[in-house]
Amino acid sequence: MGKKAKVALGAVVGVVVIGVVSANAGSGGKDGGSGGSGKGSSASAEHTPGGTKGKKDSGDAGAAGKKKAALAGDGDYQVGSDVKPGTYRTTGNTDDMCYWERAKDAKGETDSVLANDNVTGTSYVTVKATDKIFKSTGCKDWEAVDPKAKGTPASSMDGDGGMFKVGTDIAPGTYKSTGNKDDSCYWERTKDAEQGSDSIIANDNVTGTAVVTISPSDAYFKTNGCGNWKKAA
């Protein structure tokens, strides 16, 4: 069965986008949105700086690789029995081949989806106690994130690195990305990792130079298809 495509939930430049893209689409992570069996033991992921170690690398994959996985990257997991509520992270995913989904039931229908994404690089997602199913397809293994984990926040990041935790992976401040083409650069500031439409504080699809201020109160910053970001102020 082909990989499902994400449901676009985000608002780009003040325009709310709601709908379903085709079932075999492979690049849903750039349109403003925000799927192993078996039980894994929970582990707490540590954090290292975001950095710009090359495309497709969020900079913290090395530390993540040393941790024991909480969930395999492929499978449908029942919340409460197969997976505990909490925040999880996957790193090192390439070319939007990682798809995850939070669902309110196991019917597999469009209306079942609470939030989902196609991921390049790193992704964080918070599985809530009220969720019924967490689905992951083509992803690297997921690790449980310790909410008290500390890191050394970086002042630059890979423009295709995915999600960065503000204050842990990346420092707050104003960042600039240059050389973006054809609206392929997508960025998003979020207040949490639930990744529903209510999670988005602001987002944009950018051609040319992009400038964004990441606030200390932001929880995460997402970037896909952009040139590398450097702190300007």
Residue, then its C-alpha position, 0 to 999 in steps of 0.5 A: m500500500g502506498k504512503k498516505a499523504k498528509v491532510a493540509l491543516g495549516a494557514v499560510v499567510g493568513v489563508v486557511v488551507i483545509g483539505v486532503v492531497s492525493a494518497n500517494a503524494g510525496s512532498g506534503g511537508k512544504d504546503g503549510g500542513s501540520g503513518g515495525s510493529g511491537k511495543g518498544s520500551s520508552a527512552s528519553a532523547e537528549h538534545t544537541p545543537g541544530g547546526t548546518k551539518g548538511k542537508k537532511d541532517s538536523g544536527d542532533a541525529g547522532a545523539a538520537g542514534k545512541k538512544k533506545a527506540a520507544l517505537a519502531g518507524d513502521g506500524d500502527y500503535q494503540v495509544g495507552s497499550d502500544v504507546k504511552p501519551g507523550t512527545y516523541r522524536t524521529t531523526g534522519n528521515t529523507d525525501d518526505m518518505c516518513y509519514w506519521e498520523r495521530a487518529k481519533d479511531a482505527k477506521g482509517e477514514t479521512d475524518s479519523v485524522l487528527a494531525n499528520d505530516n510527511v517528514t524530511g529531517t527531524s520531527y517531533v509529535t505529541v501523542k495525547a491521552t485522548d488519541k486512539i491510534f498513532k501511525s508511522t510509515g517509512c520513519k526512523d525509530w521514534e524516541a520519547v523526549d524528556p521534557k526536562a532535557k537540556g541542550t546547547p541551542a545553535s544559532s544556525m540550522d539546516g533549512d531542510g532539517g525539519m523541526f527544531k525545539v526552541g531553546t534546546d535545539i535552536a536559540p530564539g532570535t531573528y534568522k535569515s535564509t537566502g536563495n529560496k526558489d519557487d515557493s519551495c521554502y516552507w517555515e512554521r512557528t508552533k506553540d506545541a508538537e501536537q501539529g494540528s491547525d491550532s498549533i501553528i502560530a505563523n507560517d509562510n511559503v517563501t521565494g527569495t530571502a526569508v526572514v523570521t523571528i523565533s520568539p522565546s515563547d515558541a515551542y518549535f520551529k519547522t523548516n523544509g526546502c529552505g536554504n540554511w538559516k543563520k541568526a541575524a539578530 
